[in-house]
Amino acid sequence: MAKVAFIGLGVMGFPMAGHLKQKGGHDVTVYNRTAAKAEDWAKKFGGKTGATPAEAAKDADFVFTCVGNDDDLRSVTLGETGVLSGMKPGAILIDNTTASADVARELAAAATEKNIGFIDAPVSGGQAGAENGVLTVMCGGDEATFNKAKPVIDAFARMVGLMGPVGSGQLTKMMNQICIAGIVQGLAESIHFGKRAGLDIEKVVEVISKGAAGSWQMEARHKTMNEGKYDFGFAVDWMRKDLGIVLEEARNNGAKLPLTALVDQFYGDVQDMGGNRWDTSSLLARLERK
Ligand SMILES: NC(=O)c1ccc[n+]([C@@H]2O[C@H](COP(=O)([O-])OP(=O)(O)OC[C@H]3O[C@@H](n4cnc5c(N)ncnc54)[C@H](OP(=O)(O)O)[C@@H]3O)[C@@H](O)[C@H]2O)c1
């Protein structure tokens, strides 16, 4: 059993912190900007709350963060009330936010100055993966730090991999999002075409999902796409944030991502349609708009 702090109890963080308490059996203290959510969490799982990130992180062996973007992450880690000012030497900061590789390197440098370990550890698997404790976690950091953190991360994960030095977890998540952008647009076009051709989409998917066109997106999303339901899942606003990070990184490393850049613009159209919080599969709604 370890002393653990968890900062950021959103769609993902709330259940992830719950697994650290219940499945991992750890002594968990949480912090959330909107304090009511932290109180709800403590009521549900029986852990403690801290008034600031630094206070929650005090005495912890492992501190997890799962907030929105780079700036949110800086605001809960750096400065007087940030976790790094409360953490003890020898402790490890594990960041589950989907953020840039640059901010991961920035935080690792700030942590090293205080003799604190750092792992960037973005996740994949969505809300259901977090609730069921079966996330895929892509880590960047040194091997010794990773080996200490992995058994703790295991409480909410089915797959935890060390991809390379600090930043490599975020770069791996970028590859993940590049794949998803192309796959979802392809799936949206296929379903759009099938409907126009008068085919029974359920029947078609039952067959082609078992062949070379099959994908997680096809299995998990074809039904709701066919029904025009998008009010759930991984929000378009988050995807645009992720693709923005990807395209910025590609500008720096010279990678050419024409399809990703195009799909990012398509998601801009979905936002214009009012779909900021719609699931990413709403690319089909864009094709079907009048
Ligand atoms: N949802 C998914 O399916 C999914 C899948 C994979 C990865 N991710 C990534 O995981 C991260 C969290 O996603 P989520 O869906 O859990 O988001 P969310 O439900 O919007 O929750 C965001 C959390 O961050 C906190 N936060 C945001 N800005 C903050 C700030 N400046 N200072 C302090 N706290 C702040 C929020 O606090 P309040 O409660 O006070 O707003 C909330 O606890 C994101 O980077 C996202 O891209 C999400």
The ligand as an ORCA input file, in Angstrom:
! r2SCAN-3c Opt
* xyz 0 1
  N     -12.698     11.705    -21.681
  C     -12.022     10.821    -22.409
  O     -12.598      9.929    -23.055
  C     -10.506     10.885    -22.454
  C      -9.802      9.798    -22.979
  C      -8.425      9.827    -22.993
  C      -7.749     10.938    -22.524
  N      -8.449     12.013    -22.038
  C      -7.672     13.178    -21.546
  O      -7.688     13.160    -20.119
  C      -7.684     14.500    -19.615
  C      -8.913     14.698    -18.719
  O     -10.075     14.431    -19.486
  P     -11.535     14.366    -18.818
  O     -12.424     13.808    -19.858
  O     -11.454     13.717    -17.474
  O     -11.830     15.931    -18.652
  P     -12.943     16.665    -17.768
  O     -14.055     15.758    -17.406
  O     -13.247     17.939    -18.452
  O     -12.136     16.972    -16.401
  C     -11.060     17.862    -16.358
  C     -10.538     17.921    -14.938
  O      -9.445     18.841    -14.874
  C      -9.734     19.853    -13.904
  N      -9.134     21.115    -14.365
  C      -9.201     21.640    -15.610
  N      -8.518     22.796    -15.662
  C      -8.018     23.004    -14.416
  C      -7.233     24.022    -13.858
  N      -6.797     25.069    -14.577
  N      -6.903     23.925    -12.540
  C      -7.332     22.867    -11.812
  N      -8.080     21.856    -12.302
  C      -8.417     21.930    -13.594
  C     -11.236     19.920    -13.844
  O     -11.652     20.514    -12.623
  P     -13.170     21.061    -12.450
  O     -13.981     19.878    -12.012
  O     -13.067     22.110    -11.416
  O     -13.592     21.614    -13.799
  C     -11.588     18.425    -13.930
  O     -11.346     17.784    -12.713
  C      -7.674     15.424    -20.847
  O      -6.347     15.804    -21.129
  C      -8.242     14.523    -21.944
  O      -7.782     14.918    -23.239
  C      -9.822     11.997    -21.968
*
